[in-house]
């Protein structure tokens, strides 16, 4: 098994629904990994306080900037897109804010992206099995 140490969580390209498999119009996504989430949590942490529950058991009360966290998570998971247009057929720029807006407000696109991210481990496994056979 080979691992690219320079990019250990590369994006995987998927054509938009209705596009041919070899289309250049689509989206590149990747799953949120633990180290990316740790970096995002550090950037969005507003307040962290140790509290005591009933019985004296300590727990952390953590407050994050949720809006910024949504933007950073969407920006990490969506690497890029091509061929995404609005109702007027104007291209939608692939910015962190647009990524978060679409993931938060467009249920069909959110489901499409989520399904594709969920399928990435199966794609990687199939590719590794093919490479092992050859």
C-alpha positions as CSV (number, residue, x, y, z in Angstrom):
1,X,0.0,0.0,0.0
2,X,1.3,3.4,-0.9
3,X,0.6,6.6,1.0
4,X,1.1,10.1,-0.4
5,X,2.7,11.8,2.6
6,X,2.4,15.3,1.0
7,X,-1.4,15.0,0.6
8,X,-2.8,12.3,2.8
9,X,-6.5,13.2,2.3
10,X,-6.8,14.2,-1.4
11,X,-10.1,15.1,-2.9
12,X,-12.0,12.8,-5.2
13,X,-13.8,14.2,-8.3
14,X,-17.4,13.3,-9.0
15,X,-19.4,14.5,-12.1
16,X,-22.7,16.3,-11.4
17,X,-25.8,14.2,-11.6
18,X,-26.8,13.7,-15.3
19,X,-23.2,14.3,-16.5
20,X,-21.1,11.7,-18.3
21,X,-18.5,9.9,-16.2
22,X,-15.7,11.6,-18.1
23,X,-17.2,15.1,-17.7
24,X,-15.1,17.9,-16.4
25,X,-18.2,19.4,-14.8
26,X,-18.5,18.3,-11.2
27,X,-17.2,18.5,-7.7
28,X,-14.1,17.4,-5.8
29,X,-14.7,16.4,-2.2
30,X,-12.9,14.8,0.7
31,X,-13.9,13.6,4.1
32,X,-13.2,15.7,7.2
33,X,-10.4,13.9,9.1
34,X,-9.4,14.2,12.7
35,X,-6.5,16.6,12.2
36,X,-8.5,19.0,10.0
37,X,-11.3,19.0,12.6
38,X,-8.8,19.7,15.4
39,X,-7.5,22.7,13.4
40,X,-11.0,24.0,12.7
41,X,-12.0,23.6,16.4
42,X,-8.9,25.6,17.4
43,X,-9.7,28.4,14.9
44,X,-13.4,28.6,16.0
45,X,-13.0,28.2,19.8
46,X,-14.7,31.1,21.6
47,X,-14.8,29.9,25.2
48,X,-13.7,26.8,27.1
49,X,-14.5,26.4,30.7
50,X,-14.3,23.5,33.2
51,X,-17.7,23.1,34.9
52,X,-18.8,20.8,37.7
53,X,-21.9,18.6,37.2
54,X,-24.0,17.3,40.0
55,X,-21.8,15.0,42.2
56,X,-18.7,17.1,41.4
57,X,-17.9,15.5,38.1
58,X,-16.0,17.9,35.9
59,X,-16.9,18.5,32.2
60,X,-15.9,21.1,29.6
61,X,-18.3,23.7,28.6
62,X,-17.1,24.7,25.1
63,X,-18.5,27.4,22.8
64,X,-17.5,27.6,19.1
65,X,-18.2,30.2,16.5
66,X,-20.7,28.0,14.7
67,X,-21.0,30.1,11.6
68,X,-17.2,30.2,11.0
69,X,-17.0,26.5,11.8
70,X,-19.7,25.7,9.1
71,X,-17.6,27.8,6.6
72,X,-14.3,26.1,7.5
73,X,-15.8,22.5,7.4
74,X,-17.5,23.1,4.0
75,X,-14.3,24.7,2.7
76,X,-12.3,21.7,3.7
77,X,-14.7,19.1,2.5
78,X,-15.4,20.7,-0.9
79,X,-12.1,21.1,-2.6
80,X,-13.5,22.7,-5.8
81,X,-16.3,22.6,-8.3
82,X,-16.8,23.3,-11.9
83,X,-20.0,23.8,-13.9
84,X,-22.2,24.9,-11.0
85,X,-24.6,27.7,-12.2
86,X,-27.4,29.7,-10.7
87,X,-30.9,30.2,-12.2
88,X,-29.6,32.8,-14.7
89,X,-26.9,30.3,-15.9
90,X,-24.2,32.4,-14.2
91,X,-21.3,30.4,-12.7
92,X,-21.3,30.1,-9.0
93,X,-17.8,30.9,-7.7
94,X,-16.3,28.2,-5.5
95,X,-15.6,30.4,-2.4
96,X,-15.7,29.2,1.3
97,X,-18.9,31.3,1.8
98,X,-20.6,29.8,-1.2
99,X,-19.6,26.3,-0.2
100,X,-21.1,26.8,3.3
101,X,-24.3,28.5,2.0
102,X,-25.0,25.7,-0.5
103,X,-24.2,23.0,2.0
104,X,-26.4,24.7,4.6
105,X,-29.4,25.7,2.4
106,X,-29.6,23.4,-0.6
107,X,-30.8,20.0,0.5
108,X,-30.3,18.1,-2.8
109,X,-26.7,19.3,-3.2
110,X,-25.9,18.7,0.5
111,X,-27.2,15.1,0.1
112,X,-25.2,14.6,-3.1
113,X,-22.0,15.9,-1.5
114,X,-22.6,13.8,1.7
115,X,-23.3,10.7,-0.3
116,X,-20.1,11.2,-2.4
117,X,-18.0,11.8,0.7
118,X,-19.4,8.7,2.3
119,X,-18.5,6.6,-0.8
120,X,-14.8,7.6,-0.8
121,X,-13.6,4.8,1.6
122,X,-15.2,2.2,-0.8
123,X,-13.6,3.8,-3.8
124,X,-10.2,3.8,-2.1
125,X,-10.6,0.2,-1.0
126,X,-11.6,-0.9,-4.6
127,X,-8.6,1.0,-6.0
128,X,-6.2,-0.7,-3.5
129,X,-7.6,-4.2,-4.3
130,X,-7.2,-3.5,-8.0
131,X,-3.6,-2.3,-7.5
132,X,-2.8,-5.4,-5.3
133,X,-4.1,-7.7,-8.1
134,X,-1.9,-6.1,-10.7
